[in-house]
Amino acid sequence: MNRHDNEPQYKKYDFNSEENRRRQHKKQYSGWWLALLILVIGIALALSVSWLLTSGNGRSKSNSTNEISKTINKSEKALTGKSDKGALTSQVEKNLVNAFSNKLKDASDGGLSPKERSQFQTTINEEQNQSVRSQEQNLLNGVKSNKPAKPQKAPDQFASTHTFASVQDAKNWANATKQQWLKAGYVNYTITSNGQGYFILRFIK
C-alpha cells in the first residue's frame, strides 16, 4: 500500500481561471452596454418630446400672432373708415344734406328733366365732403326722371283747302310756300272755282 493512499484526495479548482474571467468580463460588458443603450434611448425620447412640444408651441404662437394681426388690421380699417366726427361737424353735414334735399324736392315735382338731373349731379360732384356727397347722391338716385313730352307736330296747313279771290293770288301763295308743301310730302296743287267768285287752292300728295 502506498503511503499516500490514506491521504485525502483534493482537487484544486482555480476560480480565477481564464474561462471564469471571460464570463465575468462578458457580464460586466453586457451590463455596461445595456445601461448605455437605455441611456441613449431615454435621451432620444426626451429630445423627440421636447422637439414636438416646441414645434407645437411655435405653430400655436404663430397662429395666435396671425389672429392678433388680423384683428388689429380689421380694427385699423374700421377706425380709418369711420372718422371721429364732432357734434358740430355732424350738424354742418346734416344742414348741407337738408338744403340739397329741399332743392331737389322743389325741382322734382313730377320728376326731373335730364337738364335738371345733370345740374344736381354737377353740384354733387363738386361737393368735397365724402359723407355729404354720398347722401346727396342717394337722394338724387331716388328721384325719377321726367321724360320730356314729345313736341307736338305743327298742324299741316296744306292738308286743308285755301280760298282766294283770284287765280293769281292762289298761284302766288302756292309758289311762295312751295318749299314747305314739297317738304310736307305734297307734289302738286289744283285751283278750282267754288261758283261764288272765289277760287279754292288744294294740295295733292
ABEGO torsion letter per residue (X at the ends): XBAAAABBBBBBBBAABAAAAAAAAAAAAAAAAAAAAAAAAAAAAAAAAAAAAAAAAAAAAAAAAAAAAAAAAAAAAAAAABBBBBAAAAAAAAAAAAAAAAAAAAAABGEBBAAAAAAAAAAAAABABAAAAAAAAAAAAABBBBBBBBBBBBBBAAABBBBBABAAAAAAAAAAAAAAAAAAGBABBBBBBAGAGBBBBBBBX
